[in-house]
């Protein structure tokens, strides 16, 4: 076995021991779901970075970069814009803060919106957890020089993430993210110059790669390249602006001021890490492309992990592998916890048993963590492209949840009927078009897009159109219904 593997396992065992100790302090639902609302700015910054920088960056982003070159930056660029938007409502999110997005949706749009929104979130997050497991399999496969197969590595990663999350909930997530976030930033900072030099800099990369890899938009990627990269940009932006796991972190902050201040440093960290990963992936692919078979789409996602083994000094390689491992653990835990929270808070506690005991709630949520984790594992074993799965997960969340959610927080004219119509139509058309991909002839779905049009465009048009049109055609909310969201709104 590789020394890399032993070092990574040692790090994981240290985190496991830390979380076992932390888990003994978890007694209430609030501690399990939002860490007792006691997280300070310095810790919140790194947990926000870790929550966002997941396998969508290290694996899906690397897969995109190996196929499209520097135009892959369009995928994370949506997050840069989304974070700036979040800055202006972070304080409001924490002030309102309860446990889930469903709390906000029901307050503005009613209980049906809560249930349908929660179902869309659970579908999206289960998909996200699935490719964290696949990424874990990649890491273990490469760290052991093939001694552990991709599929066996996926099984091991799934078991670890599920058990880790079930043990201590948000307390484990928050304080595991602190060292993980530091490792991610440090690894990217050190790895970029070594990979750049190993690839021969720009001259070496230009010699190895097609000129399209250095274009703002790679004209060889997608049936309509500008729409393709625009679709990735929009899906990432909309996901970040409404993603529940981020809102849960804001709910965990000590004060609204802590939440808003953390966003500033989160922005800086995210822009740096996302850009660094694209740079590493492009230059690493220029050097290693003979070892990567892009006819199997997900193989391109291995390029950053492969760089850690062959293009950087061992110390930096361990850090980069550790960073990749950290994002798998952190992101898998975040989305697994968040989706189980939806089941408990938005369905079980809201409609089935409102007065459940704290101990019973924590125990039952742990069971749901395991159930969702197993479902995500079954999806992972059938997954052919991390990038494709990430795009679907981002899209269904971004069009079903984000428009109605942002409108709830910022648009007084949004009505219950409008919000509900947006959620239902956004989720419905996304699922319908995704099913169409499986049944249409291959020539009608280039790069997984029905008739060459990324799903997010028709889905977003329908979702936003439903929100605006239905809201304007129905009676506007009463002033007392808006006071919780708009404190300055004066009731006559």
Secondary structure, 3 states (H helix, E strand, C coil): CCHHHHHHHHHHHHHHHHHHHHHCCCCCHHHHHHHHHCECHHHHHHHHHHHHCCHHHHHHHHHHHHHHHHHHHHHHHHHHHHHHHHHCCHHHHHHHCCCCHHHHHHHHHCHHHHHHHHHHHHHHHHHHHHHHHHHHHHHHHHHCCCCCCHHHHHHHHHHHHHHHHHHHHHHHHHHHHHHHHHHHHHHHHHHHHHHHHHCCHHHHHHHHCCHHHHCCCCCCCCCCHHHHHHHHHHHHHHHHHHCHHHHHHHHHECCHHHHHHHHHHHHHHHHHHHHHHHHHHHHHHHHHHHHCCCCCHHHHHHHHHHHHHHCCCHHHHHHHHHHHHHHHHHHHHHHHHHHHHHHHHHHHHHHHCCCCCHHHHHHHHHHHHHHHHHHHHHHHCCCCCHHHHHHHHHHHHHHHHHHHHHHHHHCCCCCHHHHHHHHHHHHHHHHHHHHHHHHCCHHHCHHHCHHHCCHHHHHHHHHHHHHHHHHHHCCCCCHHHHCCCCCCCCCC
